[in-house]
């Protein structure tokens, strides 16, 4: 047996060496090795039986039958097999592998090198790290079309051919298989055929042969000690089991796709987004493709501008650079630059290799609904994601997600929904889908997105080439000072964007635009005046955005926009009055936050379709008319932030607001003098339906910035307020609050000690002179009045000596306290006096301290 196993090990070693060089062992050799292993197992079983038989010999009743059975097994079975296998192994000689068969472990793939691209090299190194990670089996490589995903993984493939596996043994794959996945609808048999061809397997390409092919591929790949399958350009999820690719330890799969969602569906263990090239790398690649002509003195400034227009997208840089190779006439470069700036491919090669490549991503966008439904029905129900994408091209840079969703909603792109919240949720889904498709990406600011420059160019090109004639006029972010009527080339224009320019004046008269539904003029900070009859040119306008302009008045012609659904005047800080707007009967959103309005405009009560009202108020010139809020029955979000102390809403208006049946979000400042008449505890049950609110009572110096769509935050802020004498009102309100801000308030201690507020999670105490007594006094109260408190903040609390004293005096146990923030508390000597029933809160994670002069080094005593 020792002779046979030694022969087996010698042959096995030769086979493994041959396999490492890409050769395939003969089937009879593989079977012989397997048979020897089976005989070895049988031999070991017999040895155990012999040991047992020998032990029985020395007993008083020997088991002769067992000894006879062992002898028969050795003579009739094992000896026969041994002789056969020994003769068979010796007959192999060097004839162990298939003739005329040699499979390269890695086949070189032609393509450009990323050798001189640091960003791409960094991405490649990251993939190599993932390949060496035992916890990672499937790797997703995502990015917009043309960003270099295929080039990256081709370079990876070629590097695996040259890598020293003695140093990085986990990168020694038995075979690396490259598959270019066909575009949808995907025929699995075409994927199987590429894998089979690489493995020299014969598979059936006939209809209904997928299962059989999968079985063959599966069994063949299982023979490899490890493998790597690269699936390039995957547009829709593929079931690896249906292909026949097993998921084995040490083996890997790489997927490149323009859609992060596809990667998720294929259950990737890690995903990496391929980033664009920086400006220096872009220029180097551009010059590599144009040749030295780009560095000519009269050409270089234009060449650098064109390179920048490519936005770091390798495909655009390569194709456009190659198209300009050898062209030394400045006129050709000027014409090419002009074409790129107006989002038009300057030649067929650029159109075919850049624009149409990215258009594939646009074409692949589908509604989230059942694709079998008619497009008209789908749009009604759930929205039109392609129109949502094209609308993004109206913006020159970072886009506020709220602003974008509001415009989509007003244009009808989000489908029909019963509530604004449902439409907003659909908008977020659209944005995430576009990000997953690498057509939008996160911006530097929170709740902002941005579009790659080349993607924006392609979107404009799609809109004007494949949409309606002149469907959009987009001249955003180009430092335009003056608008010429010539710019609006057709009366059929649907959307106009002159956003983020330096426009001072609008033309008068303006070209009639009877089909225009969106007019974006925001971020023109030099725009002071709008001609009186300007809006008469836009009879069917749905979206009007004048945010962050310096207009002081809005012309009365705005009242003629009967189809207007969204009027956005955010940040118009010089605007102090609105004209009558009673004819805007279809208006759904009015955003005047950051303006200086002295009151609600005339005709406000006629806006019966209004869903969102965001209107900061300066000093109210007169009280709000009785019954205005009562008419706004469809209102879902009401934000009336304060600019000056005298812009509070009175008790009567607050009572009207409380009866709005669809209200889910409220941001309001109330007059403390009118609170005294609000005594009934039953009238606050309406607050149960509010998902978010911020109610301030009194003249606070702390102004809270609350996002327009900030969900699940329920805050009450009291300033200069006598808490104890208004305890009935306050205790009723606090039953629905999660955060309480107290500034210069009186009667805090008695109020908290005699009530319980299970919903409060945050307590902020500003400028308080209440005496919290000593820890000896205690409250004697058994139940914790704030059992779910997680965040506690003190600011300028004069008599605060320790948090323990504060807790003991009010009966607080701090069982869930996570964060503690103390500032300007000059009498604080220590945080916690541990002893008796009190200990440091067990869930406390973070302590922030500032300007507490008497605090000792020992925070806990």
Secondary structure, 3 states (H helix, E strand, C coil): CHHHHHHHHHHHHHHHHHHHCCEEECHHHHHHHHHHHHHHHHHHHHHHHHHHHHHHHCCCCCCHHHHHHHHHHHHHHHHHHHHHHHHHHHHHCCCCEEEEEECCCCCCCCCCCCCCCHHHHHHHHHHHHHHHCCCCCEEEEECCCCCCHHHHHHHHHHHHHHCCCCCCHHHCCCEEEEEECCCCCCCHHHHHHHHHHHCCCCCCCCCCCHHHHHHHHHHHHHCCCCEEEEEECCCCCCCHHHHCCCCCCCCEEEEEECCHHHHHHCCCCEEEECCCCCHHHHHHHHHHHHCHHHHCHHHHHHHHHHHHHCCCCHHHHHHHHHHCCCCCCHHHHHHHHHHHHCCCCCCHHHHHHHHHHHHHHHHHCCCCCCCCCCHHHHHHHCCCHHHHHHHHCCCCCCEEHHHHHHHHHHHCCCCCCCCHHHHHHHHHHHHHHHHHCCCCEECCCCCEEECCHHHHHHHHHHHHHHCCCCCEEECCCCCCCECCHHHCCCCCCCEEECCCCCCCECCCCCCCCCCCCEEECCCCCCCCCCCCCHHHHCCCCCEEECCCCCCCCCCHHHHHCCCCCEEECCCCCCCCCCCCCCCCCCCCEEEEEEEEECCCCCCHHHCCCCCEEEEEECCCCCCCCCCCHHHCCCCCEEEECECCCCCCECHHHHHHHHCCCCCCEEEEEECHHHHCCCCCCHHHHHHHHCCEEEEEECCCCCCCCCCCCCCCCEEEEEECCECHHHHHHHHHHHCCCCEEEEECCECHHHHHHCCCCCCCCEEEEEEECCCCCCCCCCCCCCCCCCCCCCEEEEEEECCCCCHHHHHHHHCCCCCCCCEEEEECCCCCCCCECCECCECCCCCCCEEEEECCCCCCCCCEC
